[in-house]
Amino acid sequence: MRTRPKSTVLRAAVVLIVLAALVMSGCGDGTGDGLAVGDEAPDFALPEASGATISLDDYAGGPALLYFHMADG
């Protein structure tokens, strides 16, 4: 099996993150009132891979990175 160089995988990941951010910036309730730079993000909760629910509030005061991927099966 051929493996890809880490730099190629990293570049692909960065491109996907940027594309996801662009897509998400267009999402909303249709009013056009999204978050501006410096706005505080609203709290939300999502299931993690293990099935536990985590919320943005769990990371209050620190950085948070969301990573979305397709689930297996």
BAFI-3210 file (N, C-alpha, C; in Angstrom, 3 decimals, decimal comma, padded with zeros to 6 digits):
// residues 73
n [1|2|3|4|5|6|7|8|9|10|11|12|13|14|15|16|17|18|19|20|21|22|23|24|25|26|27|28|29|30|31|32|33|34|35|36|37|38|39|40|41|42|43|44|45|46|47|48|49|50|51|52|53|54|55|56|57|58|59|60|61|62|63|64|65|66|67|68|69|70|71|72|73]
n.u [000,824|000,543|001,827|000,994|002,864|003,369|003,118|001,404|-000,977|-001,422|-001,746|-004,097|-005,861|-005,895|-007,018|-009,555|-010,565|-010,660|-012,503|-014,746|-015,161|-015,850|-018,243|-019,780|-019,949|-021,842|-024,128|-027,133|-029,941|-031,120|-031,365|-029,065|-027,634|-024,931|-022,092|-019,649|-016,189|-014,525|-016,840|-018,561|-018,932|-022,015|-023,265|-023,239|-024,071|-022,652|-022,413|-019,580|-017,048|-017,028|-019,566|-020,327|-021,691|-020,543|-020,017|-019,617|-019,268|-017,842|-015,250|-014,737|-013,028|-010,743|-009,023|-010,851|-011,258|-013,052|-013,564|-014,681|-015,710|-016,391|-018,280|-017,381|-018,954]
n.v [-001,168|002,171|004,995|008,354|011,401|013,156|015,933|016,315|015,202|016,893|019,356|018,770|018,427|021,022|022,442|021,243|022,039|024,820|024,969|023,869|025,836|027,982|027,024|026,689|029,319|030,335|029,205|029,367|031,109|032,354|035,061|036,410|037,284|036,496|035,305|037,688|038,573|038,146|037,891|036,099|032,633|030,839|028,541|025,035|021,550|018,404|014,982|012,978|010,773|008,551|008,497|010,009|013,142|016,335|019,797|023,176|024,778|023,181|023,737|026,311|029,384|028,493|027,426|025,919|023,367|022,215|019,162|017,525|014,437|011,643|008,998|005,592|002,919]
n.w [000,000|-000,851|000,784|001,660|001,707|004,820|004,637|002,470|003,405|005,578|004,243|002,820|004,958|006,043|003,906|003,830|006,329|005,992|003,880|005,172|007,101|005,460|004,336|006,653|007,469|005,848|006,787|008,704|010,146|008,068|008,285|007,989|010,088|011,426|013,315|014,183|013,789|016,793|018,274|020,860|020,813|020,590|023,078|022,547|022,130|021,343|020,213|020,985|019,602|021,294|022,187|024,324|025,406|024,687|025,375|024,207|026,359|028,091|027,520|028,258|028,400|027,187|024,157|021,435|019,080|016,402|014,821|012,124|010,753|008,624|009,932|010,624|008,987]
ca.u [000,000|001,325|001,482|001,184|003,701|002,623|002,829|000,231|-002,120|-001,617|-002,318|-005,479|-006,633|-006,062|-007,981|-010,881|-010,985|-011,013|-013,763|-015,813|-015,418|-016,580|-019,603|-020,468|-020,192|-023,068|-025,256|-027,785|-031,400|-031,592|-031,422|-027,770|-027,012|-024,018|-021,101|-018,586|-014,895|-014,495|-018,068|-018,507|-019,729|-023,091|-023,019|-023,907|-023,630|-022,524|-021,876|-018,228|-016,906|-017,338|-020,990|-020,561|-022,034|-019,694|-020,521|-018,599|-019,083|-016,828|-013,938|-014,788|-011,769|-009,624|-009,299|-011,600|-011,175|-014,026|-013,074|-015,773|-015,311|-017,417|-018,196|-017,250|-020,129]
ca.v [000,000|003,393|006,006|009,733|012,179|013,875|017,300|016,254|014,960|018,121|020,345|018,375|018,707|022,477|022,824|020,802|022,899|026,122|024,792|023,695|027,146|028,779|026,494|026,989|030,757|030,601|028,565|030,208|031,119|033,081|036,492|036,990|037,725|035,473|035,794|038,529|038,322|038,606|037,511|034,867|031,572|030,328|027,192|023,942|020,231|017,419|013,698|012,669|009,435|007,524|008,561|011,007|014,467|017,421|021,101|024,211|025,272|022,340|024,285|027,749|030,013|027,944|027,231|024,723|023,061|021,208|018,341|016,692|013,402|010,622|007,850|004,291|002,055]
ca.w [000,000|-000,972|001,778|001,218|002,622|005,855|004,196|001,596|004,274|006,337|003,325|002,555|006,168|006,130|002,865|004,269|007,437|005,421|003,157|006,162|007,699|004,473|004,243|007,903|007,573|005,100|007,453|009,702|010,127|006,893|008,541|007,686|011,338|011,908|014,258|013,647|014,419|018,168|018,976|021,635|020,187|021,455|023,584|021,850|022,591|020,270|020,674|020,524|019,025|022,294|022,485|025,372|024,901|025,170|024,950|024,108|027,722|028,734|027,179|028,522|028,775|026,426|022,729|021,052|017,660|015,995|013,724|011,640|009,819|008,402|010,841|009,987|008,991]
c.u [000,877|000,875|001,775|002,088|002,843|002,255|001,602|-001,032|-002,439|-002,242|-003,780|-006,365|-006,898|-007,086|-009,394|-011,410|-011,420|-012,335|-014,935|-016,161|-016,196|-018,029|-020,392|-020,766|-021,451|-024,294|-025,859|-029,283|-031,972|-031,652|-030,118|-027,045|-026,150|-023,082|-020,088|-017,290|-014,914|-015,754|-017,853|-019,424|-020,838|-022,761|-023,807|-023,352|-023,657|-022,039|-020,454|-018,186|-017,286|-018,816|-021,323|-020,900|-021,106|-020,288|-019,377|-018,279|-018,034|-015,419|-013,877|-013,425|-010,564|-009,984|-010,081|-011,504|-012,183|-013,491|-014,208|-015,226|-016,446|-017,195|-018,045|-018,573|-021,365]
c.v [001,244|004,407|007,390|010,446|012,961|015,280|017,335|016,058|016,217|019,203|020,044|018,680|020,204|022,955|022,432|021,663|024,266|026,026|024,629|025,032|028,037|028,320|026,870|028,476|031,155|029,989|029,530|030,137|031,926|034,581|037,183|037,486|036,601|036,069|036,653|038,166|038,933|038,300|036,221|033,839|031,133|028,913|026,184|022,638|019,269|016,101|013,517|011,218|008,329|007,488|009,549|012,349|015,496|018,726|022,093|024,768|024,456|022,899|025,786|028,264|029,494|027,783|025,939|024,568|021,969|020,467|017,395|015,673|012,414|009,476|006,567|003,545|002,798]
c.w [000,000|000,076|001,234|002,213|003,608|005,407|003,286|002,421|005,068|005,464|003,039|003,761|006,315|005,115|003,285|005,409|006,916|004,663|004,113|006,811|006,739|004,353|005,483|008,043|006,806|005,727|008,464|009,552|008,973|007,098|008,166|008,922|011,896|012,944|013,530|014,362|015,812|018,953|019,749|020,977|021,129|021,918|022,751|022,382|021,407|020,853|020,148|020,071|020,011|022,657|023,584|024,735|025,530|024,660|024,892|025,496|028,485|028,533|027,398|028,965|028,021|024,961|022,488|019,539|017,363|014,783|013,340|010,656|009,677|009,373|010,044|010,099|009,118]
res [m|r|t|r|p|k|s|t|v|l|r|a|a|v|v|l|i|v|l|a|a|l|v|m|s|g|c|g|d|g|t|g|d|g|l|a|v|g|d|e|a|p|d|f|a|l|p|e|a|s|g|a|t|i|s|l|d|d|y|a|g|g|p|a|l|l|y|f|h|m|a|d|g]
***
